[in-house]
């Protein structure tokens, strides 16, 4: 009976140690996920800004082209 109690205590100690290891690894994974989430948010903001800039550039080029197209279609050079 004594040997069984010793085995149970040993298993309990090993389980506590394993649980602490897993808890530490989960904290590291959660920190990494938070870091990656922040990076994705930052990239999303950068893409939004660059899309706005590209739309303005496209608008700047499109307006004169529209006037030239109208001139060509109407035929009043």
KOLVOMAR-848524 format. One record per residue (C-alpha): x, y, z. Coordinates in steps of 0.05 Angstrom, whole numbers, plus 5000, padded with zeros to 4 digits. Layout:
XYZ/...
This chain:
500050005000/505750475016/508850374947/502250554915/501751194955/508951374935/507251244862/501051684867/505052254898/510352194844/505052214790/501852824823/508553184824/509753014751/502753234732/503653904767/510354004732/507253824664/501354294677/506054864693/510054734629/503754734587/501255364621/507855714604/507555484532/500355724525/502356404552/507856444499/503056234444/497956754467/503257304467/505357094396/498057104373/497157804403/503558034368/501257754301/494358064310/497658744321/501758644258/495658464217/492059094243/498059514224/498459214155/490959314145/491660054161/497560114113/493659774058/487660244070/492260854065/495560614002/488860453970/486461163984/492861443953/491961003892/484761223884/486861953886/492261833834/487361453790/482462033798/487762543779/489362153716/482161983699/479362693697/483862963641/483062313602/475562383606/475963093578/480562853522/475762283506/469862763504/473863213457/475562633412/468362373410/465363063399/470763233349/472463933372/479963933375/
